[in-house]
Amino acid sequence: MAEKIEVILIDVGNTSVKTTEVINGEFVNTRVWKEELLLIIEHYGSVPLMVSSVKKLDKWIVGRKNITSLSHLSKLPIELDYKTPETLGADRIAAAVGAMEMFPDQNNVIIDLGTCMTIDLVEKEGVFRGGVIAPGLKMRMKAMSHFTDSLPDISNEWERIMSGELGKSTKECLFSGSFWGIIHEINGVLQTMRQDFTSLNTIITGGDAHYFESKLKAHIFAGSKIVQKGLYRIWKYQQ
């Protein structure tokens, strides 16, 4: 007999939806969807769903009995020290909780490299202190082309252009400004945070994380399931 699914964790991003089944506390059958959220929800039927979304959810989704949607109003195992909690992305909340779950009793910095780049700090006492939102890698490349007349868009070919920090062609310079700019930006933010926190545990996640983790001036932990771990912790906390 198949084991019963405890809950389905649904992470709605800007470009795709990721689902993960939880069976006996284990994360299994992670799947990436391109379909609409409605079709995904209908696919799972009446199984309990825990949803984190960077997009606003329809009222009928939030109102379904088997769906728990994450927001700043949710009962959370951390405190949000944030001036506008209603604008705080559910993915950032989930990642913050996931960091505390993975590395308790530490000051955690979560670097998420996706469509946008976010860098968030969660103190070891369980307080989310805020962070940074900046353009992601491809967004930077697209923006430079979009807002100028002559610069090309290298967002679909940048891996063939990769160069050192000083580009020798316009495309290499665009790569350098985008890729190495992110590295220097992250290192600068970490340096600033270390002025107030002598010990920082750094976690990197997101679709572009693997391009950057070896380039940063910090000991980095990979956090590929950090949002899922946070979602599951919050779901358990609310039961």
C-alpha positions in Angstrom: 0.0 0.0 0.0 1.3 3.4 -0.9 2.4 5.6 2.0 0.1 8.6 2.7 1.2 12.0 1.7 1.3 14.3 4.7 1.2 17.6 2.7 2.2 18.9 -0.7 4.5 22.0 -0.5 3.9 24.4 -3.4 6.5 27.1 -4.2 5.1 29.5 -6.8 8.0 31.6 -8.3 8.1 34.2 -11.1 8.8 31.7 -13.9 7.6 28.2 -12.6 5.9 26.3 -9.8 7.7 23.7 -7.8 5.9 21.0 -5.8 7.3 18.6 -3.2 5.5 15.8 -1.5 6.1 15.1 2.2 5.8 11.5 3.4 6.8 10.6 6.9 8.7 13.9 7.2 10.8 13.2 4.1 10.7 15.4 1.0 10.1 13.3 -2.2 8.9 13.7 -5.8 9.9 17.3 -6.3 8.5 18.5 -9.6 8.7 21.7 -11.6 5.6 22.8 -13.5 5.0 25.3 -16.2 1.2 24.9 -15.9 -1.2 27.3 -14.2 -1.5 27.0 -10.5 -5.2 26.1 -10.9 -4.4 22.9 -12.9 -1.7 21.9 -10.3 -4.1 22.3 -7.4 -6.8 20.3 -9.2 -4.2 17.6 -9.9 -3.6 17.0 -6.2 -7.3 17.0 -5.3 -8.1 17.1 -1.5 -4.5 16.4 -0.3 -3.3 19.2 2.2 -1.4 21.9 0.3 1.0 24.5 1.8 1.5 27.3 -0.7 4.2 30.0 -0.9 3.7 32.4 -3.8 5.5 35.5 -5.0 2.3 36.3 -6.9 -1.0 37.3 -5.5 -3.3 34.3 -5.0 -6.9 34.3 -6.2 -9.4 34.4 -3.3 -10.9 31.0 -4.2 -7.5 29.4 -3.8 -6.9 31.0 -0.4 -10.4 30.0 0.7 -10.1 26.3 -0.1 -10.2 24.1 3.0 -7.2 22.0 2.1 -5.0 24.9 1.2 -2.8 26.9 3.7 -1.3 29.9 2.1 1.7 31.7 3.6 1.7 35.4 4.3 2.9 37.9 6.9 -0.4 37.2 8.7 0.4 33.5 9.1 1.3 32.1 12.5 5.1 31.9 12.3 7.9 30.4 14.4 9.9 33.6 13.8 9.4 37.3 14.4 9.3 39.7 11.4 11.2 43.0 12.2 10.0 44.6 8.9 8.4 48.0 8.4 6.0 46.8 5.7 5.4 43.1 6.4 2.4 43.1 4.0 5.0 43.6 1.2 7.3 40.9 2.3 7.4 38.0 -0.1 6.2 34.6 1.1 9.3 33.0 -0.4 11.5 35.1 1.8 9.6 34.3 4.9 9.7 30.6 4.1 13.4 30.7 3.4 14.1 32.5 6.7 12.2 29.8 8.6 14.0 27.1 6.6 17.4 28.6 7.5 16.5 28.5 11.2 15.4 24.9 10.8 18.6 23.9 9.0 21.0 25.9 11.2 19.4 26.7 14.6 21.1 29.1 17.0 23.0 30.8 14.3 22.8 34.2 12.6 21.8 33.1 9.1 22.2 35.1 5.8 20.1 33.7 2.9 21.2 34.6 -0.6 18.6 33.8 -3.2 19.7 34.1 -6.8 16.7 33.8 -9.0 14.8 36.3 -11.2 15.7 38.8 -8.5 18.5 38.6 -6.0 17.6 38.8 -2.3 19.9 38.8 0.7 18.2 38.4 4.0 19.4 38.2 7.6 17.7 36.1 10.4 19.2 36.5 13.8 19.8 33.4 15.9 17.0 34.5 18.3 14.6 33.9 15.5 14.1 37.5 14.3 14.0 38.4 10.6 15.9 41.7 10.3 15.3 42.5 6.6 17.8 42.6 3.7 18.4 43.5 0.1 16.4 43.1 -3.1 18.3 43.6 -6.4 18.0 42.6 -10.0 19.0 39.0 -10.8 21.6 38.0 -13.4 19.4 37.8 -16.5 17.4 40.8 -15.4 20.5 43.0 -15.4 21.5 41.8 -18.8 18.0 42.4 -20.2 17.7 45.8 -18.6 21.0 47.2 -20.1 19.7 46.2 -23.6 16.2 47.4 -23.0 17.1 50.9 -21.7 19.8 51.6 -24.4 19.8 51.8 -28.2 23.0 50.0 -28.9 23.8 47.4 -26.2 22.8 43.8 -27.1 20.8 41.4 -24.9 23.2 38.6 -23.8 20.8 36.9 -21.4 20.4 33.8 -23.6 24.1 33.5 -24.5 26.0 34.7 -21.5 27.4 31.2 -20.7 29.3 31.3 -24.0 30.7 34.8 -23.3 31.9 34.2 -19.7 35.1 36.1 -19.1 37.2 37.7 -16.3 36.3 40.9 -14.5 37.7 43.1 -17.3 35.8 42.4 -20.5 37.6 42.6 -23.9 34.5 43.1 -26.0 31.1 44.8 -25.4 29.4 41.5 -24.7 32.2 40.5 -22.3 31.8 43.8 -20.5 28.1 43.3 -20.2 28.8 39.9 -18.7 31.4 41.2 -16.3 29.1 44.0 -15.1 26.3 41.6 -14.5 28.1 38.5 -13.2 31.0 40.0 -11.3 28.9 42.9 -10.2 26.6 40.5 -8.3 29.6 38.9 -6.7 31.1 42.2 -5.5 27.6 43.3 -4.4 27.1 40.2 -2.3 30.6 40.4 -0.8 29.9 44.1 0.1 26.6 43.3 1.8 28.2 40.5 3.8 31.0 42.8 4.8 28.5 45.4 6.1 26.6 42.7 8.0 29.8 41.5 9.7 30.2 44.9 11.3 27.2 44.1 13.6 27.5 40.3 13.6 30.8 38.6 14.2 29.4 35.2 13.2 27.4 34.7 10.1 26.2 31.5 8.5 25.7 32.0 4.8 23.2 30.0 2.7 22.9 30.3 -1.0 19.9 29.1 -3.0 18.0 29.8 -6.2 18.2 28.8 -9.8 21.5 30.7 -10.5 23.2 29.8 -7.2 25.6 27.2 -8.6 27.2 29.8 -10.8 28.2 31.9 -7.8 28.8 29.8 -4.7 32.5 29.1 -5.4 33.2 32.8 -6.2 32.1 34.4 -2.9 34.3 35.4 0.0 32.4 33.3 2.6 31.9 29.7 3.5 28.7 28.9 1.8 26.1 26.2 2.5 23.9 25.1 -0.4 20.2 25.5 0.4 18.3 23.9 -2.5 15.4 22.9 -0.3 15.4 25.8 2.1 12.0 27.1 1.0 10.5 23.6 1.3 12.0 23.1 4.7 10.5 26.5 5.8 7.1 25.7 4.4 7.0 22.4 6.1 8.1 23.9 9.5 5.4 26.6 9.2 2.8 24.0 8.3 3.7 21.9 11.3 3.8 24.9 13.5 0.2 25.8 12.6 -1.3 22.4 13.2 
